[in-house]
Amino acid sequence: MDTNQRKLAQAEEIYLTTQKQIERQLDGLSDEKRKFQYYLENLSEQLRFSSSHYDVKPDQRAFYRLLSDSQEEAEYLAKKERVRLEDDLEENQATYSKEVQRYEEFQRQERKRGDISC
């Protein structure tokens, strides 16, 4: 295996490792989003359950507004992070594609010079 083939193999290894890492981060983001949604739903259920035990009812509209605001903020942050990670995936793909093109161009140049056989 010549130097350029090693560089291409190394670029592929880096590409695949980075892809897997970013995909794991995307999966983790989805898990965190699900956990937070469950947490908010649990809070809502606790309010419904506990408010029935009090003579003076808490302001449920304000509480649900806070839950809704929290959910919107979490969705915004999750979307922002997902977009960043998807951009990272695209950048990783583009970088790898450039490496492959460089290798292929080098191979074409070598063939033209007759340094390697087809």
Secondary structure, 3 states (H helix, E strand, C coil): CCHHHHHHHHHHHHHHHHHHHHHHHHHHHHHHHHHHHHHHHHHHHHHHHHHCCCCCCCCHHHHHHHHHHHHHHHHHHHHHHHHHHHHHHHHHHHHHHHHHHHHHHHHHHHHHHCCCCC
